[in-house]
Amino acid sequence: MIRSIRTASFLLSIVACGVALTAAPAGAQDLGIAVGSVAPAVKVQSLDGKQVDLAQYIGKTPMLIEFWATWCPNCRELMPTLLDVEKKYGKKVKFVALAVAINQSPERVRRFLAAHPLPHDTFYDAEGNAAGAFDAPATSYVVVLDKAGRVVYTGLGGKQDLDAAIKKAL
């Protein structure tokens, strides 16, 4: 019941944000987890179904987390920017994509990644735990954490200044 309420709420947010994002490019937002807060440690799944605890990454190095979906046009628009900053900062920052469980499965994500390989870890948020804990308003939602695990940036949409966001974490 809680999962279906969380999923329905997340889906409504995606629709609302998707409409808003088509009108204007988005940057840093006042949505989602509060800037300055400590990132929650949540459990997600690897694409082969094994449990992964994000706590193993949080607070060890700066980190960029993207809430993502194979079907998300804003995620596709953001991808070149994300890949550029990952190429630039990949040795200093941990990059993680969290595939949401709405209208996709681990198998669908694996097929997408086979056709479009990405250099960062991609996990599956099967129960919506991460989306709920980070208060993700929609896909293409990015959270940047500093080395201490504090949120220094949140952003939404296909046009974000991820270079500036990562500089806040370094």
DSSP file (Angstrom, degrees, kcal/mol; ACC not computed):
  #  RESIDUE AA STRUCTURE BP1 BP2  ACC     N-H-->O    O-->H-N    N-H-->O    O-->H-N    TCO  KAPPA ALPHA  PHI   PSI    X-CA   Y-CA   Z-CA
    1    1 A M     >        0   0    0      0, 0.0     4,-2.3     0, 0.0     5,-0.2   0.000 360.0 360.0 360.0 -49.3    0.0    0.0    0.0
    2    2 A I  H  >  +     0   0    0      1,-0.2     4,-2.9     2,-0.2     5,-0.2   0.916 360.0  51.6 -62.1 -42.2    2.7    2.5    1.0
    3    3 A R  H  > S+     0   0    0      1,-0.2     4,-3.1     2,-0.2    -1,-0.2   0.923 110.2  48.2 -61.0 -43.6    4.7    1.6   -2.1
    4    4 A S  H  > S+     0   0    0      2,-0.2     4,-2.5     1,-0.2    -1,-0.2   0.866 112.7  48.5 -67.6 -34.1    1.7    2.1   -4.4
    5    5 A I  H  X S+     0   0    0     -4,-2.3     4,-2.7     2,-0.2    -2,-0.2   0.936 114.4  46.0 -67.0 -45.2    1.0    5.5   -2.7
    6    6 A R  H  X S+     0   0    0     -4,-2.9     4,-2.6     2,-0.2    -2,-0.2   0.919 114.7  47.9 -61.3 -44.0    4.6    6.5   -3.1
    7    7 A T  H  X S+     0   0    0     -4,-3.1     4,-2.7    -5,-0.2    -2,-0.2   0.918 112.8  47.8 -64.4 -43.9    4.7    5.3   -6.7
    8    8 A A  H  X S+     0   0    0     -4,-2.5     4,-2.4     2,-0.2    -2,-0.2   0.917 113.2  48.2 -63.6 -42.9    1.4    7.1   -7.5
    9    9 A S  H  X S+     0   0    0     -4,-2.7     4,-2.1     2,-0.2    -2,-0.2   0.920 112.9  48.1 -62.2 -43.8    2.7   10.3   -5.9
   10   10 A F  H  X S+     0   0    0     -4,-2.6     4,-2.3     2,-0.2    -2,-0.2   0.905 111.0  51.2 -63.5 -42.1    6.0   10.0   -7.8
   11   11 A L  H  X S+     0   0    0     -4,-2.7     4,-2.2     2,-0.2    -2,-0.2   0.905 109.7  49.4 -64.0 -42.2    4.2    9.4  -11.1
   12   12 A L  H  X S+     0   0    0     -4,-2.4     4,-2.6     1,-0.2    -1,-0.2   0.890 110.4  51.5 -62.9 -38.4    2.0   12.5  -10.6
   13   13 A S  H  X S+     0   0    0     -4,-2.1     4,-3.2     2,-0.2     5,-0.3   0.904 107.7  52.6 -63.5 -40.9    5.1   14.5   -9.8
   14   14 A I  H  X S+     0   0    0     -4,-2.3     4,-3.0     2,-0.2    -2,-0.2   0.936 111.1  46.4 -60.4 -46.6    6.7   13.3  -13.0
   15   15 A V  H  X S+     0   0    0     -4,-2.2     4,-2.0     2,-0.2    -2,-0.2   0.945 115.4  45.7 -62.0 -47.8    3.7   14.3  -15.1
   16   16 A A  H  X S+     0   0    0     -4,-2.6     4,-1.9     1,-0.2    -2,-0.2   0.927 117.8  42.8 -62.8 -45.3    3.5   17.8  -13.4
   17   17 A C  H  X S+     0   0    0     -4,-3.2     4,-3.2   120,-0.2     5,-0.2   0.872 109.5  58.0 -70.1 -35.7    7.3   18.4  -13.7
   18   18 A G  H  X S+     0   0    0     -4,-3.0     4,-1.3    -5,-0.3    -1,-0.2   0.909 107.9  46.7 -60.5 -41.3    7.4   17.1  -17.2
   19   19 A V  H  X S+     0   0    0     -4,-2.0     4,-0.6    -5,-0.2     3,-0.3   0.929 115.5  45.8 -64.5 -45.2    4.8   19.7  -18.3
   20   20 A A  H >X S+     0   0    0     -4,-1.9     4,-1.1     1,-0.2     3,-0.8   0.878 110.4  54.0 -65.4 -37.9    6.7   22.4  -16.5
   21   21 A L  H 3< S+     0   0    0     -4,-3.2    -1,-0.2     1,-0.3    -2,-0.2   0.742  99.5  60.4 -73.8 -22.6   10.1   21.3  -17.8
   22   22 A T  H 3< S+     0   0    0     -4,-1.3    -1,-0.3    -3,-0.3    -2,-0.2   0.735 103.6  53.6 -74.3 -18.9    8.9   21.4  -21.4
   23   23 A A  H << S+     0   0    0     -3,-0.8    -2,-0.2    -4,-0.6    -1,-0.2   0.846 123.3   1.5 -83.0 -35.1    8.2   25.1  -21.0
   24   24 A A  S  < S-     0   0    0     -4,-1.1    -1,-0.3     0, 0.0     2,-0.0  -0.997  79.5 -97.2-153.6 147.6   11.6   26.2  -19.7
   25   25 A P        -     0   0    0      0, 0.0     2,-0.3     0, 0.0   132,-0.1  -0.358  41.5-136.1 -65.7 147.7   15.0   24.7  -18.9
   26   26 A A        +     0   0    0     -5,-0.1   133,-0.2     1,-0.1     2,-0.1  -0.765  27.3 166.9-107.4 152.2   15.5   23.9  -15.3
   27   27 A G        -     0   0    0      1,-0.4   129,-1.4    -2,-0.3    -1,-0.1  -0.236  59.9  -7.8-128.0-139.1   18.5   24.4  -13.0
   28   28 A A  B    S-A  155   0A   0    127,-0.2    -1,-0.4    -2,-0.1   127,-0.3  -0.372  75.8-154.3 -62.7 142.6   18.9   24.2   -9.3
   29   29 A Q        -     0   0    0    125,-1.9   125,-0.2     2,-0.2    -1,-0.1  -0.718  32.1-136.9-120.2 164.8   15.5   23.6   -7.7
   30   30 A D  S    S+     0   0    0     -2,-0.3     2,-0.3     4,-0.1   125,-0.1   0.014  80.6 100.4-101.5  22.7   13.8   24.1   -4.4
   31   31 A L        +     0   0    0    123,-0.1    -2,-0.2     2,-0.1     2,-0.1  -0.712  68.6  11.8-106.6 157.1   12.3   20.6   -4.8
   32   32 A G  S    S+     0   0    0     -2,-0.3   103,-0.2   103,-0.1   104,-0.1  -0.320 108.2   6.7  82.6-161.4   13.4   17.4   -3.2
   33   33 A I  S    S-     0   0    0    101,-1.8     2,-0.2     1,-0.1   101,-0.1  -0.248  87.5-100.1 -59.7 142.9   15.8   16.8   -0.3
   34   34 A A    >   -     0   0    0      1,-0.1     3,-1.9     4,-0.1   117,-0.3  -0.421  32.2-112.9 -71.6 135.3   17.0   20.0    1.3
   35   35 A V  T 3  S+     0   0    0      1,-0.2   117,-0.2    -2,-0.2     3,-0.1  -0.462 105.8  32.3 -61.6 135.8   20.4   21.4    0.4
   36   36 A G  T 3  S+     0   0    0    115,-2.9    -1,-0.2     1,-0.4     2,-0.1   0.144  92.7 118.8  98.5 -17.7   22.6   21.2    3.5
   37   37 A S  S <  S-     0   0    0     -3,-1.9   114,-2.9   113,-0.1    -1,-0.4  -0.412  72.7-104.3 -79.3 158.9   20.9   18.0    4.8
   38   38 A V  B     -H  150   0B   0    112,-0.2   112,-0.2    -3,-0.1   111,-0.1  -0.673  41.3-110.4 -81.1 133.0   22.8   14.7    5.2
   39   39 A A        -     0   0    0    110,-3.3     2,-0.2    -2,-0.4    -1,-0.1  -0.379  33.0-116.9 -65.0 137.6   22.1   12.2    2.5
   40   40 A P        -     0   0    0      0, 0.0     2,-0.7     0, 0.0    -1,-0.1  -0.481  18.0-126.6 -74.4 145.9   20.0    9.2    3.6
   41   41 A A        +     0   0    0     -2,-0.2     2,-0.3    14,-0.1    12,-0.0  -0.850  42.3 169.9 -91.3 115.5   21.6    5.8    3.4
   42   42 A V        -     0   0    0     -2,-0.7    12,-2.8    10,-0.0     2,-0.5  -0.857  32.0-120.0-127.2 160.7   19.1    3.7    1.5
   43   43 A K  E     +B   53   0A   0     -2,-0.3    10,-0.2    10,-0.2    87,-0.2  -0.866  34.7 163.3-104.3 134.1   19.2    0.2   -0.1
   44   44 A V  E     -B   52   0A   0      8,-2.9     8,-2.9    -2,-0.5     2,-0.4  -0.590  33.8-100.4-127.5-169.5   18.6   -0.3   -3.8
   45   45 A Q  E     -BC  51 124A   0     79,-2.4    79,-3.3     6,-0.2     6,-0.2  -0.921  18.1-126.0-121.5 146.8   19.3   -3.2   -6.1
   46   46 A S    >   -     0   0    0      4,-3.2     3,-2.0    -2,-0.4    77,-0.1  -0.389  44.9 -99.8 -71.3 167.7   22.0   -4.0   -8.6
   47   47 A L  T 3  S+     0   0    0     75,-0.4    63,-0.1     1,-0.3    -1,-0.1   0.608 125.7  57.2 -71.3  -9.1   20.5   -4.8  -12.0
   48   48 A D  T 3  S-     0   0    0      2,-0.1    -1,-0.3    62,-0.0    59,-0.0   0.223 125.1-100.8-102.1  13.5   21.0   -8.5  -11.2
   49   49 A G  S <  S+     0   0    0     -3,-2.0     2,-0.2     1,-0.3    -2,-0.1   0.447  75.3 137.7  91.1   1.5   18.8   -8.2   -8.1
   50   50 A K        -     0   0    0      1,-0.1    -4,-3.2    -5,-0.0    -1,-0.3  -0.571  59.2-106.4 -82.2 145.5   21.4   -8.0   -5.3
   51   51 A Q  E     -B   45   0A   0     -6,-0.2     2,-0.4    -2,-0.2    -6,-0.2  -0.493  34.5-168.2 -72.4 136.5   20.9   -5.5   -2.6
   52   52 A V  E     -B   44   0A   0     -8,-2.9    -8,-2.9    -2,-0.2     2,-0.7  -0.996  11.5-148.8-127.0 128.8   23.2   -2.5   -2.6
   53   53 A D  E >   -B   43   0A   0     -2,-0.4     3,-2.0   -10,-0.2   -10,-0.2  -0.875   3.7-154.5 -98.9 116.3   23.5   -0.1    0.3
   54   54 A L  G >> S+     0   0    0    -12,-2.8     3,-2.0    -2,-0.7     4,-2.0   0.682  86.3  81.9 -63.8 -15.8   24.3    3.4   -0.9
   55   55 A A  G 34 S+     0   0    0    -13,-0.3    -1,-0.3     1,-0.3   -12,-0.1   0.761  76.7  71.0 -59.8 -24.0   25.9    4.1    2.5
   56   56 A Q  G <4 S+     0   0    0     -3,-2.0    -1,-0.3     1,-0.2    -2,-0.2   0.694 111.4  29.1 -67.0 -15.9   29.0    2.4    1.1
   57   57 A Y  T X> S+     0   0    0     -3,-2.0     3,-1.6    -4,-0.2     4,-0.8   0.745  97.3  95.8-108.2 -37.6   29.5    5.5   -1.1
   58   58 A I  T 3< S+     0   0    0     -4,-2.0    89,-0.1     1,-0.3    90,-0.0  -0.339  94.5  12.3 -66.1 130.9   28.0    8.3    0.9
   59   59 A G  T 34 S+     0   0    0     87,-0.4    -1,-0.3     2,-0.4    88,-0.1   0.529 109.4  83.4  85.1   6.3   30.4   10.3    3.0
   60   60 A K  T <4 S-     0   0    0     -3,-1.6    -2,-0.2     1,-0.5    87,-0.1   0.722 104.3  -7.7-107.3 -32.9   33.5    8.9    1.4
   61   61 A T  S  < S-     0   0    0     -4,-0.8    -1,-0.5    85,-0.2    -2,-0.4  -0.964  89.9 -75.5-154.5 157.9   33.9   11.0   -1.7
   62   62 A P        -     0   0    0      0, 0.0    32,-2.8     0, 0.0     2,-0.4  -0.301  57.4-161.6 -55.7 152.2   31.8   13.7   -3.5
   63   63 A M  E     -eD  94 145A   0     82,-2.0    82,-3.3    30,-0.2     2,-0.5  -0.998  22.2-156.0-145.6 141.4   28.9   12.0   -5.3
   64   64 A L  E     -eD  95 144A   0     30,-2.8    32,-2.6    -2,-0.4     2,-0.5  -0.988  15.6-171.8-117.1 126.7   26.4   12.7   -8.0
   65   65 A I  E     -eD  96 143A   0     78,-3.0    78,-2.7    -2,-0.5     2,-0.5  -0.975   2.0-167.5-118.9 128.3   23.1   10.7   -8.0
   66   66 A E  E     -eD  97 142A   0     30,-2.3    32,-3.4    -2,-0.5     2,-0.6  -0.972  16.9-143.6-116.7 129.1   20.7   10.9  -10.9
   67   67 A F  E     +eD  98 141A   0     74,-3.0    73,-2.6    -2,-0.5    74,-0.9  -0.831  43.0 171.8 -86.7 122.2   17.1    9.6  -10.6
   68   68 A W  E     -e   99   0A   0     30,-2.5    32,-2.5    -2,-0.6     2,-0.3  -0.836  30.0-166.0-140.1 157.4   16.7    8.2  -14.1
   69   69 A A    >   -     0   0    0     -2,-0.3     3,-1.2    30,-0.2     6,-0.1  -0.990  30.3-127.7-148.1 149.4   14.5    6.2  -16.5
   70   70 A T  T 3  S+     0   0    0     -2,-0.3    -1,-0.1     1,-0.2    34,-0.1   0.796 112.8  47.8 -63.6 -28.5   15.0    4.7  -19.9
   71   71 A W  T 3  S+     0   0    0     -3,-0.0    -1,-0.2    32,-0.0    32,-0.0   0.370  83.9 113.7 -94.4   3.0   11.8    6.5  -21.1
   72   72 A C    <>  -     0   0    0     -3,-1.2     4,-1.8     1,-0.2     5,-0.1  -0.670  47.2-165.7 -87.0 113.9   12.6    9.9  -19.7
   73   73 A P  H  > S+     0   0    0      0, 0.0     4,-2.1     0, 0.0    -1,-0.2   0.861  91.6  53.4 -66.3 -34.1   13.2   12.6  -22.4
   74   74 A N  H  > S+     0   0    0      2,-0.2     4,-2.2     1,-0.2     5,-0.1   0.872 106.6  53.1 -67.0 -35.4   14.8   15.0  -19.9
   75   75 A C  H  > S+     0   0    0      2,-0.2     4,-1.4     1,-0.2    -1,-0.2   0.910 109.5  48.3 -64.3 -41.7   17.2   12.3  -18.8
   76   76 A R  H  < S+     0   0    0     -4,-1.8    -2,-0.2     1,-0.2    -1,-0.2   0.889 111.3  50.1 -65.4 -38.5   18.3   11.8  -22.4
   77   77 A E  H  < S+     0   0    0     -4,-2.1     4,-0.4     1,-0.2    -1,-0.2   0.880 113.1  46.7 -65.9 -37.4   18.7   15.5  -22.9
   78   78 A L  H  X S+     0   0    0     -4,-2.2     4,-2.5     1,-0.2     3,-0.4   0.717  90.8  87.1 -75.5 -22.3   20.8   15.7  -19.7
   79   79 A M  H  X S+     0   0    0     -4,-1.4     4,-2.9     1,-0.2     5,-0.2   0.851  84.7  50.4 -54.0 -46.9   23.0   12.7  -20.7
   80   80 A P  H  > S+     0   0    0      0, 0.0     4,-2.2     0, 0.0    -1,-0.2   0.914 113.7  46.8 -60.0 -40.1   25.7   14.5  -22.7
   81   81 A T  H  > S+     0   0    0     -3,-0.4     4,-2.3    -4,-0.4     5,-0.2   0.926 113.2  49.2 -64.0 -44.7   26.2   17.0  -19.9
   82   82 A L  H  X S+     0   0    0     -4,-2.5     4,-2.1     1,-0.2    -1,-0.2   0.917 111.9  47.8 -61.1 -45.2   26.3   14.2  -17.4
   83   83 A L  H  X S+     0   0    0     -4,-2.9     4,-2.2    -5,-0.2    -1,-0.2   0.869 109.8  53.9 -65.8 -36.6   28.9   12.3  -19.4
   84   84 A D  H  X S+     0   0    0     -4,-2.2     4,-1.9    -5,-0.2    -2,-0.2   0.934 112.1  42.9 -62.7 -46.5   31.0   15.4  -19.9
   85   85 A V  H  X S+     0   0    0     -4,-2.3     4,-3.1     1,-0.2    -2,-0.2   0.841 112.2  54.3 -71.7 -30.3   31.2   16.1  -16.2
   86   86 A E  H  X S+     0   0    0     -4,-2.1     4,-1.7    -5,-0.2    -1,-0.2   0.898 108.9  48.4 -67.8 -38.0   31.8   12.4  -15.5
   87   87 A K  H  < S+     0   0    0     -4,-2.2    -2,-0.2     2,-0.2    -1,-0.2   0.899 117.8  42.3 -64.5 -39.5   34.7   12.5  -17.9
   88   88 A K  H  < S+     0   0    0     -4,-1.9    -2,-0.2    -5,-0.2     3,-0.2   0.885 132.1  19.9 -74.4 -40.9   36.1   15.6  -16.2
   89   89 A Y  H >X S+     0   0    0     -4,-3.1     3,-2.2     1,-0.1     4,-2.1   0.306  84.4 115.3-115.6   6.9   35.5   14.7  -12.6
   90   90 A G  T 3< S+     0   0    0     -4,-1.7     5,-0.1     1,-0.3    -1,-0.1   0.703  78.4  51.7 -57.4 -23.5   35.2   10.9  -12.6
   91   91 A K  T 34 S+     0   0    0     -3,-0.2    -1,-0.3    -4,-0.2    -2,-0.1   0.631 119.6  35.3 -86.1 -13.2   38.4   10.4  -10.6
   92   92 A K  T <4 S+     0   0    0     -3,-2.2     2,-0.4     1,-0.2    -2,-0.2   0.611 117.0  50.0-110.8 -19.1   37.2   12.8   -7.9
   93   93 A V  S  < S-     0   0    0     -4,-2.1     2,-0.5    -7,-0.1   -30,-0.2  -0.963  72.3-131.8-129.5 137.8   33.4   12.1   -7.8
   94   94 A K  E     -e   63   0A   0    -32,-2.8   -30,-2.8    -2,-0.4     2,-0.5  -0.797  24.4-156.7 -87.5 125.3   31.3    8.9   -7.6
   95   95 A F  E     +e   64   0A   0     -2,-0.5    26,-1.1   -32,-0.2     2,-0.4  -0.898  15.7 174.7-106.6 130.5   28.6    8.9  -10.2
   96   96 A V  E     -ef  65 121A   0    -32,-2.6   -30,-2.3    -2,-0.5     2,-0.5  -0.999  18.1-156.7-137.6 133.7   25.5    6.8   -9.7
   97   97 A A  E     -ef  66 122A   0     24,-2.8    26,-2.9    -2,-0.4     2,-0.7  -0.933   7.8-158.0-106.4 133.6   22.3    6.5  -11.7
   98   98 A L  E     -ef  67 123A   0    -32,-3.4   -30,-2.5    -2,-0.5     2,-0.5  -0.925  10.4-148.4-112.6 107.0   19.2    5.2   -9.9
   99   99 A A  E     -ef  68 124A   0     24,-3.4    26,-3.0    -2,-0.7   -30,-0.2  -0.618  17.5-133.1 -75.2 123.5   16.7    3.8  -12.3
  100  100 A V  E     - f   0 125A   0    -32,-2.5    26,-0.1    -2,-0.5    -1,-0.0  -0.381  10.5-126.3 -74.7 157.9   13.2    4.3  -11.0
  101  101 A A  S    S+     0   0    0     24,-0.6     2,-0.6     2,-0.1     3,-0.4   0.155  71.2 115.6 -94.2  19.0   10.8    1.4  -11.0
  102  102 A I  S    S-     0   0    0      1,-0.2    -2,-0.1     3,-0.0     3,-0.1  -0.812  94.4 -17.2 -95.4 120.9    8.0    3.2  -12.9
  103  103 A N  S    S+     0   0    0     -2,-0.6     2,-0.3     1,-0.2    -1,-0.2   0.761 124.0  78.2  57.6  29.5    7.2    1.7  -16.3
  104  104 A Q        -     0   0    0     -3,-0.4    -1,-0.2   -34,-0.1     3,-0.0  -0.983  59.2-153.5-156.7 163.6   10.5   -0.2  -16.4
  105  105 A S     >  -     0   0    0     -2,-0.3     4,-2.3    -3,-0.1     5,-0.2  -0.829  39.7-100.4-129.6 166.4   12.1   -3.3  -15.1
  106  106 A P  H  > S+     0   0    0      0, 0.0     4,-2.8     0, 0.0     5,-0.2   0.892 124.7  54.3 -55.8 -37.7   15.8   -4.3  -14.4
  107  107 A E  H  > S+     0   0    0      2,-0.2     4,-2.5     1,-0.2     5,-0.2   0.912 107.1  49.1 -64.2 -42.0   15.7   -6.2  -17.7
  108  108 A R  H  > S+     0   0    0      2,-0.2     4,-2.2     1,-0.2    -1,-0.2   0.897 112.4  48.6 -63.4 -40.0   14.6   -3.1  -19.6
  109  109 A V  H  X S+     0   0    0     -4,-2.3     4,-2.7     2,-0.2    -2,-0.2   0.916 110.4  51.2 -65.8 -43.0   17.3   -1.1  -18.0
  110  110 A R  H  X S+     0   0    0     -4,-2.8     4,-2.0     1,-0.2    -2,-0.2   0.914 110.3  49.4 -60.2 -42.8   19.9   -3.8  -18.8
  111  111 A R  H  X S+     0   0    0     -4,-2.5     4,-1.6     2,-0.2    -1,-0.2   0.914 111.3  49.4 -63.0 -42.2   18.8   -3.8  -22.5
  112  112 A F  H  X S+     0   0    0     -4,-2.2     4,-2.3     1,-0.2    -2,-0.2   0.935 112.1  47.6 -61.3 -46.3   19.0    0.0  -22.6
  113  113 A L  H  < S+     0   0    0     -4,-2.7    -1,-0.2     1,-0.2    -2,-0.2   0.803 106.8  57.4 -68.5 -28.9   22.5   -0.1  -21.1
  114  114 A A  H  < S+     0   0    0     -4,-2.0    -1,-0.2    -5,-0.2    -2,-0.2   0.881 115.2  37.6 -66.0 -36.9   23.6   -2.8  -23.5
  115  115 A A  H  < S+     0   0    0     -4,-1.6    -2,-0.2     1,-0.2    -1,-0.2   0.777 132.6  27.7 -82.6 -28.6   22.7   -0.5  -26.4
  116  116 A H  S  < S-     0   0    0     -4,-2.3    -1,-0.2    -5,-0.2    -2,-0.1  -0.652  84.5-157.0-134.4  74.6   23.9    2.7  -24.7
  117  117 A P        -     0   0    0      0, 0.0    -3,-0.1     0, 0.0    -4,-0.1  -0.234   6.2-159.8 -59.8 139.9   26.7    1.8  -22.3
  118  118 A L        -     0   0    0      2,-0.2     4,-0.1    -5,-0.1    -2,-0.0  -0.929  18.6-136.6-120.4 145.7   27.3    4.3  -19.5
  119  119 A P  S    S+     0   0    0      0, 0.0     2,-0.2     0, 0.0   -24,-0.1   0.628  79.8  73.5 -78.5 -12.0   30.5    4.6  -17.4
  120  120 A H  S    S-     0   0    0      1,-0.1    -2,-0.2   -26,-0.1   -24,-0.2  -0.563  92.5 -88.0-102.8 165.6   28.9    4.9  -14.0
  121  121 A D  E     - f   0  96A   0    -26,-1.1   -24,-2.8    -2,-0.2     2,-0.5  -0.464  38.0-160.7 -68.3 137.7   27.1    2.5  -11.8
  122  122 A T  E     - f   0  97A   0    -26,-0.2   -75,-0.4    -2,-0.2     2,-0.2  -0.991  11.4-179.3-122.9 125.6   23.4    2.1  -12.4
  123  123 A F  E     - f   0  98A   0    -26,-2.9   -24,-3.4    -2,-0.5     2,-0.5  -0.738  24.7-120.0-118.8 168.7   21.1    0.6   -9.8
  124  124 A Y  E     -Cf  45  99A   0    -79,-3.3   -79,-2.4    -2,-0.2     2,-1.4  -0.944   6.5-151.4-116.6 125.1   17.4   -0.1   -9.6
  125  125 A D  E >   + f   0 100A   0    -26,-3.0     3,-1.0    -2,-0.5   -24,-0.6  -0.550  28.6 168.2 -92.7  69.4   15.1    1.5   -7.0
  126  126 A A  T 3  S+     0   0    0     -2,-1.4    -1,-0.2     1,-0.3   -82,-0.1   0.829  74.7  32.5 -56.4 -41.5   12.7   -1.4   -7.0
  127  127 A E  T 3  S-     0   0    0     -3,-0.2    -1,-0.3   -27,-0.0  -120,-0.1   0.450 107.7-114.7 -98.1  -1.9   10.7   -0.3   -3.9
  128  128 A G  S <> S+     0   0    0     -3,-1.0     4,-2.4  -122,-0.1     5,-0.2   0.651  73.0 136.4  76.5  14.5   11.0    3.5   -4.4
  129  129 A N  H  > S+     0   0    0      2,-0.2     4,-2.7   -86,-0.2     5,-0.2   0.925  72.7  41.8 -61.1 -46.4   13.1    3.7   -1.2
  130  130 A A  H  > S+     0   0    0      2,-0.2     4,-2.7   -87,-0.2     6,-0.3   0.928 113.7  51.7 -69.1 -44.5   15.7    6.0   -2.6
  131  131 A A  H  4>S+     0   0    0      1,-0.2     5,-2.5     2,-0.2     4,-0.3   0.901 115.3  43.4 -58.7 -40.6   13.1    8.2   -4.5
  132  132 A G  H ><5S+     0   0    0     -4,-2.4     3,-0.8     3,-0.2    -2,-0.2   0.927 114.1  48.6 -69.9 -45.3   11.2    8.5   -1.2
  133  133 A A  H 3<5S+     0   0    0     -4,-2.7    -2,-0.2     1,-0.3    -1,-0.2   0.859 118.3  40.0 -65.2 -36.3   14.3    9.2    1.0
  134  134 A F  T 3<5S-     0   0    0     -4,-2.7  -101,-1.8    -5,-0.2    -1,-0.3   0.415 106.7-127.7 -91.7   1.1   15.7   11.8   -1.4
  135  135 A D  T < 5 -     0   0    0     -3,-0.8    -3,-0.2    -4,-0.3    -4,-0.1   0.893  33.6-164.8  53.9  43.6   12.2   13.2   -2.0
  136  136 A A      < -     0   0    0     -5,-2.5    -1,-0.2    -6,-0.3  -123,-0.1  -0.436  13.1-163.6 -64.1 119.3   12.8   12.9   -5.7
  137  137 A P        -     0   0    0      0, 0.0     2,-0.3     0, 0.0  -120,-0.2   0.729  64.4 -29.3 -78.2 -21.0   10.1   15.0   -7.5
  138  138 A A  S >  S-     0   0    0   -121,-0.1     3,-0.6  -125,-0.1   -71,-0.2  -0.968  80.3 -63.7-173.7 175.8   10.6   13.4  -10.9
  139  139 A T  T 3  S+     0   0    0     -2,-0.3   -71,-0.2     1,-0.2    18,-0.2  -0.374 112.4  47.5 -72.9 164.8   13.2   11.7  -13.2
  140  140 A S  T 3  S+     0   0    0    -73,-2.6    17,-0.9     1,-0.3     2,-0.5   0.622  80.8 145.0  69.3  18.1   16.1   13.7  -14.3
  141  141 A Y  E <   -DG  67 156A   0    -74,-0.9   -74,-3.0    -3,-0.6     2,-0.4  -0.757  32.1-164.0 -86.5 126.2   16.5   14.7  -10.7
  142  142 A V  E     -DG  66 155A   0     13,-2.8    13,-2.1    -2,-0.5     2,-0.4  -0.926  10.8-171.3-116.9 135.6   20.1   15.2   -9.7
  143  143 A V  E     -DG  65 154A   0    -78,-2.7   -78,-3.0    -2,-0.4     2,-0.5  -0.996   6.6-161.9-123.4 129.7   21.5   15.3   -6.2
  144  144 A V  E     -DG  64 153A   0      9,-2.4     8,-3.0    -2,-0.4     9,-1.2  -0.953   7.9-165.6-113.8 131.0   25.2   16.2   -5.6
  145  145 A L  E     -DG  63 151A   0    -82,-3.3   -82,-2.0    -2,-0.5     6,-0.2  -0.864  13.4-132.6-113.4 146.1   26.8   15.4   -2.2
  146  146 A D    >   -     0   0    0      4,-2.5     3,-2.0    -2,-0.3   -87,-0.4  -0.287  44.0 -86.3 -83.8-179.2   30.0   16.7   -0.8
  147  147 A K  T 3  S+     0   0    0     22,-0.7    -1,-0.1     1,-0.3    23,-0.1   0.777 129.4  56.4 -61.3 -28.0   32.7   14.4    0.8
  148  148 A A  T 3  S-     0   0    0      2,-0.1    -1,-0.3   -88,-0.1   -90,-0.0   0.519 120.5-107.6 -81.5  -5.1   30.9   14.6    4.1
  149  149 A G  S <  S+     0   0    0     -3,-2.0  -110,-3.3     1,-0.3     2,-0.3   0.631  72.5 141.1  88.0  14.5   27.6   13.3    2.5
  150  150 A R  B     -H   38   0B   0   -112,-0.2    -4,-2.5    19,-0.1     2,-0.4  -0.701  58.3-111.2 -90.9 142.8   25.8   16.7    2.7
  151  151 A V  E     + G   0 145A   0   -114,-2.9  -115,-2.9    -2,-0.3    -6,-0.2  -0.592  40.0 167.7 -73.1 123.1   23.6   17.8   -0.1
  152  152 A V  E     +     0   0A   0     -8,-3.0     2,-0.3    -2,-0.4    -7,-0.2   0.515  64.8  16.2-111.4 -11.3   25.1   20.7   -1.9
  153  153 A Y  E     - G   0 144A   0     -9,-1.2    -9,-2.4  -119,-0.1     2,-0.3  -0.969  50.7-176.2-160.5 141.7   22.9   20.8   -5.0
  154  154 A T  E     + G   0 143A   0     -2,-0.3  -125,-1.9   -11,-0.2     2,-0.3  -0.987  18.8 168.0-133.8 143.2   19.6   19.5   -6.3
  155  155 A G  E     -AG  28 142A   0    -13,-2.1   -13,-2.8    -2,-0.3     2,-0.4  -0.978  17.8-154.8-151.4 161.9   18.4   20.0   -9.8
  156  156 A L  E     + G   0 141A   0   -129,-1.4   -15,-0.2    -2,-0.3     3,-0.2  -1.000  47.2  32.5-143.1 135.1   15.7   18.8  -12.2
  157  157 A G  S    S-     0   0    0    -17,-0.9     3,-0.1    -2,-0.4  -139,-0.0  -0.417  87.3 -66.6 114.5 175.2   15.4   18.7  -16.0
  158  158 A G  S    S+     0   0    0      1,-0.2     2,-0.6    -2,-0.1   -77,-0.2   0.603 115.7  59.1 -79.8 -14.2   17.4   18.2  -19.1
  159  159 A K        +     0   0    0     -3,-0.2     2,-0.3  -133,-0.2    -1,-0.2  -0.898  67.0 144.8-121.9 101.6   19.4   21.5  -18.8
  160  160 A Q        -     0   0    0     -2,-0.6     2,-1.5   -82,-0.1     3,-0.2  -0.978  52.6-124.2-134.3 147.5   21.4   21.7  -15.6
  161  161 A D     >  +     0   0    0     -2,-0.3     4,-1.8     1,-0.2     5,-0.1  -0.641  40.5 164.9 -89.7  79.1   24.8   23.2  -14.8
  162  162 A L  H  >  +     0   0    0     -2,-1.5     4,-2.6     1,-0.2     5,-0.2   0.780  69.1  62.1 -70.4 -27.3   26.4   20.0  -13.4
  163  163 A D  H  > S+     0   0    0      2,-0.2     4,-2.0    -3,-0.2    -1,-0.2   0.954 108.2  42.2 -61.5 -49.3   29.9   21.5  -13.7
  164  164 A A  H  > S+     0   0    0      1,-0.2     4,-1.2     2,-0.2    -2,-0.2   0.871 113.1  54.8 -64.3 -37.0   29.0   24.2  -11.2
  165  165 A A  H  X S+     0   0    0     -4,-1.8     4,-0.7     1,-0.2     3,-0.4   0.920 109.4  46.0 -63.4 -44.2   27.1   21.8   -9.0
  166  166 A I  H >X S+     0   0    0     -4,-2.6     4,-1.2     1,-0.2     3,-1.1   0.877 105.0  60.6 -68.3 -36.9   30.1   19.5   -8.7
  167  167 A K  H 3< S+     0   0    0     -4,-2.0    -1,-0.2     1,-0.3     3,-0.2   0.833  99.0  58.6 -59.0 -30.7   32.4   22.4   -8.0
  168  168 A K  H 3< S+     0   0    0     -4,-1.2    -1,-0.3    -3,-0.4    -2,-0.2   0.795 107.4  47.7 -66.0 -27.4   30.2   23.0   -4.9
  169  169 A A  H <<        0   0    0     -3,-1.1   -22,-0.7    -4,-0.7    -1,-0.2   0.674 360.0 360.0 -87.9 -18.8   31.1   19.5   -3.7
  170  170 A L     <        0   0    0     -4,-1.2    -1,-0.2    -3,-0.2    -2,-0.1   0.473 360.0 360.0 -85.9 360.0   34.8   19.7   -4.3
